[in-house]
Amino acid sequence: MSFIISFIVGIILTLIAIPAIYKLGGQLQLWRIVPEKTVLVYTLFGKVIGTMEEPGINLPITQLGPRAFLVPYFGKVYTVSTTIHQYYLRNQLVNSEEGAPMGVGIWYECYISNPTAYLFENSDPVRSLSANVSTAVIKQLSNLQLDVLLEDRDALSRKVRTEVSPTSEQWGFTLGSTYIRKVAFRDEGMIKEIERKVVNRLRQVTASMRQDGENRVAIIRSNAEKEASRRLGKAQAVRPKVVGEALSEIRENEVVAEALFELLDLQATLKSEGKIIINSGHTPNDGTGILLNT
Amino acid sequence: MEIAVLLIGMVIAAVAVFLYGFYTVGPTERGVLTSFGRAQRLGNKSTIDDPELGALLSDEEKLRYNYPVIQVIKPGGPYFKWPWQKLIKVDMTIQTTNITWDPDIAQSSIDSVTKDNLTVEISGQIRWRPSERNLYAYVFAVENPTAHIMGYFISVLRDRIATFSNEHEDGEMELTEGISINDLRKNVSTINQYMEDSSRKTAARYGIELDAALITTIDPPPEVDEALASINTTSNNVAAEISQAKAEADQTLKMAEQAVQIAENQANAEAAPLLELSETLSRMHATGGREALDSYIRNASLPLREKAAQTIITLNAKNS
């Protein structure tokens, strides 16, 4: 029986007692485990006596001296995460220069850069930072032209960040990137009015597009008619050009040309269906004629 | 004896703990090991020393997003860790997140204001995965990486929607100028490309690589949608009419061109026999002179006599 008890006690000592001792040592500040992106802030008798930032196993006595052993009884260790947090402030009310009521959403990231200040400078630094960002947004973004508000977000975000950063640093916060995530119209009537204007503009565009199409069709047709007329005129001028050039070439030899036209006359006469009367003399006055075949 | 048994129990428990220390990393996973809470670092290297990640950050950003480079355990195993070590497994598969996802509220779409002040509804997804080169940021430095990347992405997206207008390289004015919803809808792929380029630095900042931006719809209000549909219908009709007019014009010009061709052919047909006959006569003239031509003409005139209804013959012309 005692064998079993001893065996179980051995297992318990190993599996339970060692982790317990491990944890107890931490609470007694014999050693402390600091996870990544975590800072331990030590206070003793109401005063901050040091911080532990290096991740891994730390020996408080080497950093804080013998005072570390008093901390479990007369002090406190605060654990602060230094990871990047992100927050989104929705629907911050601003008015544009034109008087349009706008809702602005601002998204920002921040991390704790000074854990001591974060713990003791402000009772609620997160809400205070949020309020500061909100105030800066309203201050920087109010009374801006609507176009600027909508389109210059980068510059405006930087302004907000510049304004908020000094104060937040005092509270241990470092403000990271800040973005105007949303700019929206709050007034439903205004949204409808804009929609109506856009619809009207689209209708105008439709009418213009139709008219433009008709004009382009008319231009295409008239251009085609103009070109076709030019080409038909060219067709009419082709015969005089070609035949004229041929005749000019023939006329270079007058004798041949005369002979040619005499032959053509003969051919044409032969083709004629009309009555042919021949004067066989060289000229009608060459001599007395006899009328035959009557 | 009891102490010996006690020690045996302790040894067995220690062996059990030791055996519990073996682990494997799945094919889609990467492992990060911490010893007493501290991640295993690769020397003193940090994010800004990485040529790929460091180049994505501005000088001011390098101060804020400077993380240590840690050792990443690749898929495989078995590996071993001591009881004081803790294993963090990271799923490296590509994740798809709807852009309407918000850690605080439920919504079916997100709205955005365009350059012409119109409020439109946007829907789509983003695909992302942890950056193996910067796992420290993903695992340790950012409280909620998914919410973070969405906050950043939506901010950039709305900014782009508010400033987007189609830039024409040739400077041509379009009738739809000033109606950015038309441009937005036609250029969704351009916007997605812009989002992917703009979100590239999230790997250095938050340890998240954006795989793709998939904005699928940008919907205006119904009335505007109808007006846009009307524009598109008109545009199609106009294009069809212009196309038809061009076809008709081409046909008219073709016919005119053919008329020219016909006239040329006819004129050539008329001139060709003249030229041929002229050439024949020229050769005749060259060899026989004027007399040869006269003879030929006289010979050619003979058929007239056969066809003549009346013939006047000159007699004794020289004596009359």
Chai-1 contact restraints between the chains, C-beta under 6 A:
chainA,res_idxA,chainB,res_idxB,connection_type,confidence,min_distance_angstrom,max_distance_angstrom,comment,restraint_id
A,F3,B,V5,contact,1.0,0.0,6.0,A-B,restraint_1
A,S6,B,E2,contact,1.0,0.0,6.0,A-B,restraint_2
A,S6,B,V5,contact,1.0,0.0,6.0,A-B,restraint_3
A,S6,B,L6,contact,1.0,0.0,6.0,A-B,restraint_4
A,F7,B,V5,contact,1.0,0.0,6.0,A-B,restraint_5
A,F7,B,G9,contact,1.0,0.0,6.0,A-B,restraint_6
A,V9,B,L6,contact,1.0,0.0,6.0,A-B,restraint_7
A,G10,B,L6,contact,1.0,0.0,6.0,A-B,restraint_8
A,G10,B,G9,contact,1.0,0.0,6.0,A-B,restraint_9
A,G10,B,M10,contact,1.0,0.0,6.0,A-B,restraint_10
A,I11,B,G9,contact,1.0,0.0,6.0,A-B,restraint_11
A,I11,B,A13,contact,1.0,0.0,6.0,A-B,restraint_12
A,L13,B,M10,contact,1.0,0.0,6.0,A-B,restraint_13
A,T14,B,M10,contact,1.0,0.0,6.0,A-B,restraint_14
A,T14,B,A13,contact,1.0,0.0,6.0,A-B,restraint_15
A,T14,B,A14,contact,1.0,0.0,6.0,A-B,restraint_16
A,L15,B,A13,contact,1.0,0.0,6.0,A-B,restraint_17
A,I33,B,F36,contact,1.0,0.0,6.0,A-B,restraint_18
A,I33,B,G37,contact,1.0,0.0,6.0,A-B,restraint_19
A,V34,B,G37,contact,1.0,0.0,6.0,A-B,restraint_20
A,P35,B,G37,contact,1.0,0.0,6.0,A-B,restraint_21
A,E36,B,A39,contact,1.0,0.0,6.0,A-B,restraint_22
A,E36,B,F140,contact,1.0,0.0,6.0,A-B,restraint_23
A,K37,B,F140,contact,1.0,0.0,6.0,A-B,restraint_24
A,K37,B,A141,contact,1.0,0.0,6.0,A-B,restraint_25
A,P55,B,G37,contact,1.0,0.0,6.0,A-B,restraint_26
A,P55,B,R38,contact,1.0,0.0,6.0,A-B,restraint_27
A,G56,B,F36,contact,1.0,0.0,6.0,A-B,restraint_28
A,G56,B,R38,contact,1.0,0.0,6.0,A-B,restraint_29
A,I57,B,F36,contact,1.0,0.0,6.0,A-B,restraint_30
A,T83,B,A141,contact,1.0,0.0,6.0,A-B,restraint_31
A,T83,B,E143,contact,1.0,0.0,6.0,A-B,restraint_32
A,I84,B,A141,contact,1.0,0.0,6.0,A-B,restraint_33
A,I84,B,V142,contact,1.0,0.0,6.0,A-B,restraint_34
A,H85,B,E143,contact,1.0,0.0,6.0,A-B,restraint_35
A,Q86,B,A147,contact,1.0,0.0,6.0,A-B,restraint_36
A,Q86,B,H148,contact,1.0,0.0,6.0,A-B,restraint_37
A,Q86,B,G151,contact,1.0,0.0,6.0,A-B,restraint_38
A,W107,B,G151,contact,1.0,0.0,6.0,A-B,restraint_39
A,W107,B,S155,contact,1.0,0.0,6.0,A-B,restraint_40
A,L150,B,A162,contact,1.0,0.0,6.0,A-B,restraint_41
A,E151,B,A162,contact,1.0,0.0,6.0,A-B,restraint_42
A,E151,B,T163,contact,1.0,0.0,6.0,A-B,restraint_43
A,R153,B,D159,contact,1.0,0.0,6.0,A-B,restraint_44
A,G176,B,R64,contact,1.0,0.0,6.0,A-B,restraint_45
A,Y179,B,S155,contact,1.0,0.0,6.0,A-B,restraint_46
A,R181,B,I154,contact,1.0,0.0,6.0,A-B,restraint_47
A,R181,B,S155,contact,1.0,0.0,6.0,A-B,restraint_48
A,K182,B,R158,contact,1.0,0.0,6.0,A-B,restraint_49
A,V183,B,V113,contact,1.0,0.0,6.0,A-B,restraint_50
A,I191,B,T119,contact,1.0,0.0,6.0,A-B,restraint_51
A,I194,B,N117,contact,1.0,0.0,6.0,A-B,restraint_52
A,E195,B,P221,contact,1.0,0.0,6.0,A-B,restraint_53
A,E195,B,E223,contact,1.0,0.0,6.0,A-B,restraint_54
A,E195,B,V224,contact,1.0,0.0,6.0,A-B,restraint_55
A,V198,B,L118,contact,1.0,0.0,6.0,A-B,restraint_56
A,V198,B,V224,contact,1.0,0.0,6.0,A-B,restraint_57
A,V199,B,E223,contact,1.0,0.0,6.0,A-B,restraint_58
A,V199,B,V224,contact,1.0,0.0,6.0,A-B,restraint_59
A,V199,B,A227,contact,1.0,0.0,6.0,A-B,restraint_60
A,L202,B,A227,contact,1.0,0.0,6.0,A-B,restraint_61
A,L202,B,I231,contact,1.0,0.0,6.0,A-B,restraint_62
A,V205,B,L175,contact,1.0,0.0,6.0,A-B,restraint_63
A,V205,B,T176,contact,1.0,0.0,6.0,A-B,restraint_64
A,V205,B,I231,contact,1.0,0.0,6.0,A-B,restraint_65
A,T206,B,S230,contact,1.0,0.0,6.0,A-B,restraint_66
A,T206,B,I231,contact,1.0,0.0,6.0,A-B,restraint_67
A,T206,B,T234,contact,1.0,0.0,6.0,A-B,restraint_68
A,S208,B,L175,contact,1.0,0.0,6.0,A-B,restraint_69
A,M209,B,L175,contact,1.0,0.0,6.0,A-B,restraint_70
A,M209,B,T234,contact,1.0,0.0,6.0,A-B,restraint_71
A,M209,B,V238,contact,1.0,0.0,6.0,A-B,restraint_72
A,R210,B,T234,contact,1.0,0.0,6.0,A-B,restraint_73
A,G213,B,V238,contact,1.0,0.0,6.0,A-B,restraint_74
A,G213,B,E241,contact,1.0,0.0,6.0,A-B,restraint_75
A,R216,B,I242,contact,1.0,0.0,6.0,A-B,restraint_76
A,V217,B,E241,contact,1.0,0.0,6.0,A-B,restraint_77
A,V217,B,I242,contact,1.0,0.0,6.0,A-B,restraint_78
A,V217,B,A245,contact,1.0,0.0,6.0,A-B,restraint_79
A,I220,B,A245,contact,1.0,0.0,6.0,A-B,restraint_80
A,I220,B,K246,contact,1.0,0.0,6.0,A-B,restraint_81
A,I220,B,A249,contact,1.0,0.0,6.0,A-B,restraint_82
A,R221,B,A245,contact,1.0,0.0,6.0,A-B,restraint_83
A,A224,B,A249,contact,1.0,0.0,6.0,A-B,restraint_84
A,A224,B,T252,contact,1.0,0.0,6.0,A-B,restraint_85
A,A224,B,L253,contact,1.0,0.0,6.0,A-B,restraint_86
A,E227,B,L253,contact,1.0,0.0,6.0,A-B,restraint_87
A,A228,B,T252,contact,1.0,0.0,6.0,A-B,restraint_88
A,A228,B,L253,contact,1.0,0.0,6.0,A-B,restraint_89
A,A228,B,A256,contact,1.0,0.0,6.0,A-B,restraint_90
A,R231,B,A256,contact,1.0,0.0,6.0,A-B,restraint_91
A,R231,B,E257,contact,1.0,0.0,6.0,A-B,restraint_92
A,R231,B,V260,contact,1.0,0.0,6.0,A-B,restraint_93
A,L232,B,A256,contact,1.0,0.0,6.0,A-B,restraint_94
A,L232,B,A259,contact,1.0,0.0,6.0,A-B,restraint_95
A,K234,B,V260,contact,1.0,0.0,6.0,A-B,restraint_96
A,A235,B,A259,contact,1.0,0.0,6.0,A-B,restraint_97
A,A235,B,V260,contact,1.0,0.0,6.0,A-B,restraint_98
A,A235,B,A263,contact,1.0,0.0,6.0,A-B,restraint_99
A,V238,B,A263,contact,1.0,0.0,6.0,A-B,restraint_100
A,V238,B,E264,contact,1.0,0.0,6.0,A-B,restraint_101
A,V238,B,A267,contact,1.0,0.0,6.0,A-B,restraint_102
A,R239,B,A267,contact,1.0,0.0,6.0,A-B,restraint_103
A,V242,B,A267,contact,1.0,0.0,6.0,A-B,restraint_104
A,V242,B,N268,contact,1.0,0.0,6.0,A-B,restraint_105
A,V242,B,A271,contact,1.0,0.0,6.0,A-B,restraint_106
A,V243,B,A267,contact,1.0,0.0,6.0,A-B,restraint_107
A,V243,B,E270,contact,1.0,0.0,6.0,A-B,restraint_108
A,V243,B,A271,contact,1.0,0.0,6.0,A-B,restraint_109
A,A246,B,A271,contact,1.0,0.0,6.0,A-B,restraint_110
A,A246,B,L274,contact,1.0,0.0,6.0,A-B,restraint_111
A,A246,B,L275,contact,1.0,0.0,6.0,A-B,restraint_112
A,I250,B,S278,contact,1.0,0.0,6.0,A-B,restraint_113
A,N253,B,S282,contact,1.0,0.0,6.0,A-B,restraint_114
A,V255,B,H285,contact,1.0,0.0,6.0,A-B,restraint_115
A,V255,B,R290,contact,1.0,0.0,6.0,A-B,restraint_116
A,V256,B,S278,contact,1.0,0.0,6.0,A-B,restraint_117
A,V256,B,L281,contact,1.0,0.0,6.0,A-B,restraint_118
A,V256,B,S282,contact,1.0,0.0,6.0,A-B,restraint_119
A,V256,B,H285,contact,1.0,0.0,6.0,A-B,restraint_120
A,A259,B,L281,contact,1.0,0.0,6.0,A-B,restraint_121
A,A259,B,L293,contact,1.0,0.0,6.0,A-B,restraint_122
A,L260,B,L277,contact,1.0,0.0,6.0,A-B,restraint_123
A,L260,B,S278,contact,1.0,0.0,6.0,A-B,restraint_124
A,L260,B,L281,contact,1.0,0.0,6.0,A-B,restraint_125
A,E262,B,I297,contact,1.0,0.0,6.0,A-B,restraint_126
A,L263,B,A300,contact,1.0,0.0,6.0,A-B,restraint_127
A,L266,B,A300,contact,1.0,0.0,6.0,A-B,restraint_128
A,L266,B,S301,contact,1.0,0.0,6.0,A-B,restraint_129
A,L270,B,P303,contact,1.0,0.0,6.0,A-B,restraint_130
A,K275,B,A309,contact,1.0,0.0,6.0,A-B,restraint_131
A,I276,B,K307,contact,1.0,0.0,6.0,A-B,restraint_132
A,I276,B,A308,contact,1.0,0.0,6.0,A-B,restraint_133
A,I276,B,A309,contact,1.0,0.0,6.0,A-B,restraint_134
A,I277,B,Q310,contact,1.0,0.0,6.0,A-B,restraint_135
A,I278,B,L304,contact,1.0,0.0,6.0,A-B,restraint_136
A,I278,B,A308,contact,1.0,0.0,6.0,A-B,restraint_137
A,I278,B,T311,contact,1.0,0.0,6.0,A-B,restraint_138
A,N279,B,I312,contact,1.0,0.0,6.0,A-B,restraint_139
A,S280,B,I313,contact,1.0,0.0,6.0,A-B,restraint_140
A,S280,B,T314,contact,1.0,0.0,6.0,A-B,restraint_141
A,G281,B,T314,contact,1.0,0.0,6.0,A-B,restraint_142
A,G281,B,A317,contact,1.0,0.0,6.0,A-B,restraint_143
A,D286,B,T314,contact,1.0,0.0,6.0,A-B,restraint_144
A,D286,B,A317,contact,1.0,0.0,6.0,A-B,restraint_145
A,G287,B,T314,contact,1.0,0.0,6.0,A-B,restraint_146
A,G287,B,A317,contact,1.0,0.0,6.0,A-B,restraint_147
A,G287,B,S320,contact,1.0,0.0,6.0,A-B,restraint_148
A,T288,B,S320,contact,1.0,0.0,6.0,A-B,restraint_149
A,G289,B,I312,contact,1.0,0.0,6.0,A-B,restraint_150
A,G289,B,T314,contact,1.0,0.0,6.0,A-B,restraint_151
A,I290,B,I313,contact,1.0,0.0,6.0,A-B,restraint_152
A,L291,B,Q310,contact,1.0,0.0,6.0,A-B,restraint_153
A,L292,B,T311,contact,1.0,0.0,6.0,A-B,restraint_154
